[in-house]
Amino acid sequence: MDTASNMGEARLRTEVAACTLLLNMEGLLGYSGHVSVRLPGQDAFLIQPVDQSRAELTPDHLLVVDFEGDTISGPEGVKPPSERFIHSEILKARPDVNAVAHFHPEIATLFTLVEDIPLRPMKNHASRWASGIPVHPDPGHVNSPALGLALAETLNGHQALLIRAHGAVLVAESVPAILVDSVHFEENARALQRAASMGKPAPLTADEMESFRGRFNREKHVAKLWKYYLGKGYGSGVLPAEWAAMP
Ligand SMILES: [Zn+2]
């Protein structure tokens, strides 16, 4: 590996570890769930070990796992999550995706438990999911290549899905973007839950979402929120201060 890709991998390791700690800080990741990132130019990705606490993850803990779900490198005797096939099969099927998050958000998952109210974009940033949020019908663990492939097929070309009575999977172009999407995803679900308790929910229309997206700079928005959450993480001691100097 040349110096440039070493630098690239070091940066991605710090991003995945920081994203995990920040999602835990925000109550989106807890005792389970995982964030992965594609290693550029390789059929492989970084993901945390199965038993590593989401509150204490460091860049060095991360494993390199290939698209078959096999560990290529990582600390001795450490296993990847059984649900790594969510990540391997999506990264294989979707060259446009670089980062995947799987977690079990409390409010968004509620919408797989009621028949009458599907999760729909309510707040402007949920225009990210204008194409729809499919619900994968199998609530079990996605712990084989075949189950991962079935889930990737449910996701199809969309940017998020719910797994019935289980959780959510989001996909994005980068680790900072997956953090921002995760925050907005649960925010949107909370808005719908509250709106539904007040009256008949009025989700965003296709025209409204198009209008929002037409004037929205996603790159700038992601950079702004990533900076905000890093600052919150450093300020509260959730992120170790020395990570600020890391690539
Ligand atoms: Zn899960």
Boltz pocket constraint, residues with backbone or C-beta under 6 A from the ligand:
constraints:
  - pocket:
      binder: B
      contacts: [[A, 33], [A, 83], [A, 102], [A, 103], [A, 104], [A, 166], [A, 167]]
      max_distance: 6.0
